[in-house]
Amino acid sequence: MAARTGRCNIYDTETGQALPDRIAHVQYPTAGGSAAWATDSKSIYYTRFPREGEKPEVDLDFYQQIYVHHLGTPDTADTYSLGREFPRIAEIELGTSRSGRWLLASVANGDGGEFAHYVRDLRGGDAARWRQVTHFEDGIKQVEIGCDDGTLYLRSVKDAPRGKVLRLPLNDTAKLKDVKEATVVVPESEAVIESITPTASWLYVSDLVGGPSRLRRFDLEGKDVRELPIPPNSGAGNLVPLEDRPEDNRVLFRETSYVAPDAWYLYTPSEHSLQKTALARTSPVDFSDIEVVREFATSKDGTKVPVNILRRKGTPLDGNNPTLLTAYGGYGISLRPEFNFTDRIWFDRGGIMAIANIRGGGEYGEAWHFGGNLTHKQNCFDDFAACAQYLIDHGYTNPSRLATEGGSNGGLLMGAFLTQHPELARAVVSHVGICDMLRVELDPNGAFNVTEFGTIKDPEQFKALYAYSPYHHVIDRTKYPAAFFLAGATDGRVNPANSRKMTARLQAATSSGRPILLRLSGNSGHGMGTALSERIAQEADVFAFLFDQLGVKK
C-alpha cells in the first residue's frame, strides 16, 4: 500500500505473480490503511478513502471506510461494507479470528486513544451484517477473538486506568451482550496491561512496569497465573500465537534491552520454558561495559518521573560528561527498553545517554497519558525539564555539555524545551517536529491529532495550545542553544513547514551566536520507510552536530 493516489496490489503467493486487481486510494499517512481476507480467499475487505466526486476535495484524506473487493473484478465494482457513520478522523484496522470465521474492525477516533469495535461473521458472505461490540466511551483499547470463536477478550481502562481484561460471549444471535455485562478475567494490578493474546488454553498478558516489561500467563478463567521468565529491565512484546494449529498454546515474542539486541523467543506453557529462536539480531559492537541505572526526577508539581541512564561502567560523575537526553511523551505511547548499536559511537567518546518516561506516554497507564495531553500537555515539558535538571544536579553533566533530541511529538517537546528553558542545554535536535500548535490542525494529519492535543476551536484548549506553542514563544535577543531541525519534504504526518519556519524564526531571534540549522531531505518523509543510505546520512549529520557543540574531540 502506498500514498493516497497509489493502490493496493495483490499477488499470488505460490507463483509470486501480480494479479490484475488494483485497488486505488487505500492508504494515506493520516489514517493509514488495512486489509483482511475473507474465508474463501476470493474476496478482500479493505479500508479506503473517498474518491474524487464522493466528497469535497478537503475531505479526500478523511472519512476512511470499509469496502469489499472480489478478485477478478475492477475496484469500481467494489461494494461498501461499513463506516459511513464513523467520524471524519476515523482510523480503521482490520483483522480476522484464527479460524477466519470472524472479521474484526477496530476504529480509532483520531489519535487520542478512543476506540470502537465491530465484528462480522464471514460465513454469511456478503449478506452478513456488522455488529458493534464497543463504543468510544466504553474505554476498550483492544479486542481479541478467542480460539473457540465464541469468546471476546477485551482490554479495558474503564474505571481501571492501568487496565483490566474482560470477557464477553460471541455467538450467532443478532445482539451481543453490553460491555457492562462483561466478566472481569484479569483485574487491575500495579502494572499497566499493554496488550492481550489468547490461545486455545491460555491468556497471555503483556505488562509495563513504568517502562520495562513483564509477561504473564493466565488460564482462560483468569487463574493459574505464571510470570514468564524474561530478563529484568527488558522490553518484551509483539506476542504472536503459533498459527499452524489453533490448539497450539505456544507463543513467540520479541525481547530486547538497552544493552542487548532483540531476539524472538518461543514459550512452551506445558514446560514453562523459553527457547531463543534463530530470529535474533547480533550486534557488531559489545555493550558489556555499559550499565543502566533507573532514577527519578521530581517534576514541577511533585510527580516522580523515571529517567533511564546509560553509561560506561566507572564513568565519573564530575558534571562534565557529554550527555544526550531524549523522550517522547504523547498518545499513550510507552518508551520500552530498545537496543541501538550506533549508541556505541557516543559511549566511546565518554557520552551518557538518558531516556525519560515523561507524562503523555503510557508507562503508568491512562492517568499518565491523560496527565500529559490536551490542556495538561505542559506537564510533559515540565517533566522533561526536571529530568534535564536532575542530570545536572547529580553530576552527570552541565548545561554546556547537555544535548536533547526528539522526533515528531518528541520534536514538539524539543521546541517547547528550548523556548521555555534555553539555559538548560547547549544543543537541541528536533526530527520532523511540530512547532506551530495553532495551525497544525489545518493540515490533514493535524486534524487527527485534535483528540490528543486539543483544538483552537475550544477556548480553553486554545489557551493551552498557545501557552506552549514553540513558534509563538521565540523571543528576540534571547541566547538560545544551538538547534538542528531535520524534516522530510514528503512528510504526510507533520508538515515540514513547521521545521522551516521555526528555523527561520530562531535564526532571526537568537543572540547566542550558536548555529540554528535545517536539514530538509527530498528523499524522506516522517521516518517510516526511509532508505538506509538516507538514515545513515541523517545520523552522521546529527553526530557531527552534537560532537561539535558539546566539544567532543576524540
N, C-alpha and C positions, 0 to 999 in steps of 0.2 A: 504494500500500500504506500502511495506517495502523495504528494500535495493535492489540494482540492481539485485541481484540473487534471490530476493523474487518475489512476484507476486501480482496481483490484484485478490481478491476473491469476488464473487458475491453471495448475499443472497436474499432469498425470504422474503420480509418484512412482509407478513402475517403469515408465519409459523416460521420464524427465521431460517429456514434450509439453509445450504450452498448448492448452485448449483454446479454441477460438473465442471463448467467452471473455468479455471485458466489461467491468462494472465501473462506471465513472462516479466521481465526486464522493468517494468513500471515506476520505480522511482529510483532516486539516489540523494544524498544531493546537488549535483550541481544544476540541473535544476528542481528538484522536479518531480511531476507527477500530471496529471489531467485527468478527465473523465467526459463525459456528455451523457445522454441517448438520443436516437432517439425517435421520437414521438410514435412509435409503441411499445415501451418498450421491444422490442425483439433484439435490437442492441445497442451497446455502442461504442461511439467514445472515444478514449483514446490516451494518449501520451506514447511512449516507446522509449527506447534507442536501438541502434543496437545490434543484437545478434552475437554471435561468427560466424565468417565467412563472415559477412556482411561488416565489417570494420576492419582495423588493430586493434590489442589489445589496442594500446594507444588511440584509438578513441571510445572505447566502452562506455565511460561515457559522450559522447558528441553527437552532431547531433540528438537531440530529434526530432521525427516526430509524425504525427497523423495517427492512424490506426483505422479500424472498425472491431468490433467483433460481430458476430451473435450468440446469445445464442444457446447452444446445439452443437456447433462446436469446434474443437480444435483450440488453438490460432495459430497454424502453418498454419491454413487456413485463418487467418485474412488478410484483404486487406489494402494496402497503400491508404491513403487519401490525405495528404498534408505534405510538409516540406522538400523535397529533396533540394530545393533551399535555405533553411534557413541557417544562419551562424552556424559555429561549436558550438558556445556558446549560441544557441537559448534556451529560456525558455518559454514554451507554457502553457497557461491557457485556459481552455475551459468552455463555459457556453452557456445557451440557453435563448431565449426570454421567457416571462412569459407564452405565449401560447404554447411554444415548437416548433414553426414553424422554427425559425432561430437558427442556431448554430453559435456562435461567438468564434473565436480563437484570443487571444491576445498573441503576440510573442515579447518577450523582447530580445534585443541584448546584452546579458550578464547582468551585474548588474549596468550598468551606467545610466539607465533611458531612453533609446530609445526604442520605441515600434512600431510595425506594427500590423494591424488588418485585419482579413478576416471574411467573412460571407458565410454561405451556407444555402440554402433553403431546409430544411429536408423533405418537401412534395415531393420532387423529388426523394427521396430514393437514392440508390447507383448511379443513373445516374446524380444526381445534381452536379453542379460544384461550386468550391470555387470562390469568388470574393474578390479582395483586396480592402479594404476601405482606409487604410492609409499606409504610408511608414515610415521608421525610421527617415527620415529627416523632416517629417511633424510636429514634435513637439506635437503629440497627445498622451496624457498619458492614457486616458481612453475612452472607447466607450460603450455606453449603448443603448439598443434597446427599443424604446417606446412601450407602451401597445397596440398601434394601429397596431403594426407590420409593419408600413410604415414609421417610422422615426428613424433616428440615432441621438443620442446626444453625442457630443464629448467634452472632457475636453482638451483644447489646451493651450500650453505655447508658441506657435509661435508668436513672437512679443508681448508677454504678459507674462512676467516671473512670475507674480502672478496668472496667469490662467484666462481663459475665457471659456464660453460654446458656442459651435457651434451646428447647426442643419443641417442635410442632409436628403433628402428623400431616402427611401429604398423601392425599387419596384421590379417588376418581370423582368425588362429589363436586358439584359446581362451586360450592362455597368452602373456603378454607377457614379454620379457626382464627379468631382475632389474636394478635400478638399478646394481648393482655392475658390470654388463657394459656400461654406457653409455660412449659415446665422448666424450672431452673435446673440445669445439669451440673454446671460448674459455677459456683458463686464467686463474687468479687473477692479478691485477696490483696495482699500487699504489692503484688506485681501487676503490671499492665498486660492484659491479654491483647496481643498484636494480631494473631491470626489463629484459625482453627482448621484442622484437616481430619475428616472422618475416614476410617477404613471399615472393613466388614465387622470387626470386633472391638475396635479401639477408637478413641477420640484423642487426637494429638493437639496440644495447645502450645503455641509459641508465645512466650512471655518476654517482657522487657523489665529490667530492674534498674531504672534510671539511665539506661544506655546499653549495658551488657545484656546478654540474652539468657533465657532459661527455657528448656523444653520439658513439657510434662505429658504423660500418657495416662488417660483415664479409660475405664470401660464405658460402654455407651449409656450407662446409668449415672456416670459421674463419680464412680467409686473405683477402688483398686488403683489409686494414683501412684505413679512412679516417676521420678525425675530422671531424664536421660543423662548419662554420664559425659557431658561435654566439658571442655576445659573452662575454668573460671575466667571471667572478664573477656569473653569472646562474643562474636556476633554470629548468631545461628538463625537460620530461617529458610525460606523457599522450600518448605516441605512438599514433597511430591510422592503420593502413594503409587506403588507399582501398578501399572495399568494392565498387565498381561492377564491377570486373573482377579476378578472382583473380590474373591475371598482372601486374597493375599493381604496380610496385615503389615507387611514391611513398608518402610518409608525411606526415601532418600532425603537428605537435607544438606545444605551448604553451611560450612563453618569456617570462620576466619578470625583473625585478631589483628591488633595493631602491629604485631611483630612476626606474624607468620602468614604466608599466602593462603588463599582459600582452597578448600578441598571438599568434595562431596563424600558423605558417609552413608552407609546403609545400616539402618537399625532393624534388628530382628527381635520382636517383642517376646517370642517364646523363649529366647535365651537371654533377653535383656542385654544385648551385646551390640557394639558398634564395630563396623568394618570400614576402614578407609578404602575408597574405591580408586580406580585408575584415573578418575576425573579429578585431578588435583594439579594445581599450578606449582611451579617451582620458582624460586627467586634467584636471580643472578648474583645477589649480594646477601651477606649474612647479617642478621639482626640480633645475634645472641648477646651483643654488648649493649642493647637498648633496653631500658626499663620503662615501665609505665606506672605512674602514680596518679591516683584519683583524689583530687582535693575539692574543696567547696569554697566558692567566693560568696560574700554577702552582698546582695543587691540593695538598691536604694530603699526598698520597702521592707528589708529584712529577710527576703527569701534567699534560701541557700541554693546556689547554682553550681552543679558539677562542672569541673574542668579537668579533662584528661591530659596529662602532661607526659610527653615522650622525650627522653633524654639519654645520652650515653651515661653508662654507669660511672659514677665518680665525678660527674660534672659539678664544678664548684658553684655554689650559689652566692656569687660575688657581685650580682647585679649588672654583669657586663656581657651576658650571653646573647647573641643574636637569636631572637625568638619570633616565631610566626604563630599567631592566634587566629583561629577560624571558627565559624559557627554557621547555623542556618536559621532556625527559629521561625518556622512557618508551616501552615497547612497540616499540623499534627504529624509532620514527618520527623522521624527519630534518627539521630546520628548514631548508628551502631558501630562498634569497632570494625575498621576496614584496614586492609594492608595496601601500601603503595611503595614499591621498591625504589622509586625515584626519590623518596624521602631520604635515602642514604646519602644523596648529594648534600643535603642540608646538615645531616648529623656529622658527616666527615669534616665539616668546616666549623664545628663547635656549636651548631644550631640546636635549638629546642623547639619542639612543636607542641601546640596546645589546642585541644578541640573542646569547645564549650557546649554543654547541653542546655541551652537557654530556653526560656519560655517561648511559646508558639509552636514548639515541637511536641512530640507525643511521648517523650521518655517517661513521664509520670501520669499519663492518661489525659482525659478530656479537660480536666481542670488546668493542667499545664498548658495545653493547647489554647484554651479559651483565655488563659491569663496573658496571652500574647497575640491576640487577634482583635479585629475590629477596633473599638475605642480603647482597647488595652494594649495596642501594639507598642506603645512607648516602653512597656516593661521589657520587651526584647532588647531594646537598645540600652536600657539601664543595666540589664543582666550582663550584656557583653562588656560594657564599660567597667563593671565591677570585676569581671574576670581579668581584664587588662590591668586594672589597678592592683589586683591580687598578685599577679605575676611580678609587678614592680615592687610591691611592698614586701614580698617574700624572697627577694634576692635572685629571682630568675633572670631579670633583665632591667633595663631602664628605658625611658621614653625614646632615647636616641638610638636604641637597638631593638625596638619593638616594631614589628610589622603586622598587619592584619590582612586577611584575604577571605573573600566570599563570592558566591555566584548566584544569580537570579534573585530570589528573595534574599539570599545572603549578600547579593550586590546592593540591594536596598539597605541592608544592615550596614554595609561599608559606608554608604553615603551618609546615613544618619550618624554614624560614629564619627566620621571625620568633620562633619559640620557641628556636632554637639560637643566633641572632645578633641579639638585639633592639637591639643598639647600632649595627648597621651601616647602618640605613636609617631614614628619617623616616616613610615611609608604605609600606603593602603593600596591593595589590589582588588579591583571590582570586575568580575566577569559577568557579562550580559545582565547588568543590574537595572533596577527600576529607580529612577531619580526624581521624576515629576509625578507625585501622587495625586495631583489634581486633574491630570489629563490621561492617566494610564487607562481608565475605563473606557476611553473613547476608541482605543484600539480593540480589535476583535477579541484577543485573549484577555485583555484587561477587563472586559465585561464579565468573564467567567470568574474573575478574582474578587468581585464585589462581596461575595459571601464570606470571604476571608479578610479583606482589607476594609470593606465598607464602601459607601458611595457618596459622592459630593452632593447628591440629591437629598440626603438626610442631614439636617442641620448639625446634629451632634457628631455624626461621623465626619462631616466636612471639617469641623473644628479639629478633630483628632488627626485627620489626614494632613491638613495644613500645618499643624503644630510640629510635625516631624518631616514633612516632605523635604528631602535634601536640597533639591534645586532652589527652593524658595527660602532656604536658610543659609545660603552662601553670603557672607558679609564682606564687603570691600575692605582691603588693607588688613586682612587677618592672616596670621602666619600659619598657613595650612601645611600639613605634611605632604610629602611627595605622593602623587597619586598616579596609578596606571589603570586605565579603563580599557577593557577588551570587549569587543562586540562583533557579532556576525551580521553581515549585510542581509542575509536571508533568514534572519531570526523571525519566526512566526509567533513566538510567545512573548518576547519583550522587544518592543520597537527599539532598534539601535539608535534612534534619535535621542533616547534618554542618555546614553553614554556620550554622544557627540555634544549635546548642549551642556551637559554637566562639565565636560572637559573645557569647553569654551568659557563657561561662567567662572570656573575656578582659575583658569589662566588669567582672566581679567582681574580677579579679585585678590589673589594671594600676594602676600608681601614677604613670604619666607625665602623666595629665591629658589625653592626646590621645584623640580620638574613636575608638570602636570601633563601626562602623556595619554594618547589614544591609539589603540591598535584596532583597526577595523579590517576584518577579513572578508573577502568576497567569496571564500570557499567554505564558510561555516555558517551555522545558524545558532541555535540555542545550546548546542553541545552534542546532542544525540546524533550519532551517525557521522560525526566529523572524522575526516580521513586521518590515519595515523600520522602521516607526514605533517599535517597541519597541527595536530595536537602536540607533536614534538616541538615544532617551531614555537607554538604559544608558550609551552612550558619553559623552553630555553630563554625566551624573552623575559618571562616572569622571574626566573632565577637571576638573570643578568641584572634586572632592575633591583631586586632585593639585595643582591650582593653589593651593588654599587651604593645603595642608600644606607645600608647597615654597616658598611665598612668591612665586609667580609673579604679578606685579601688572599687567603691561602686556598 
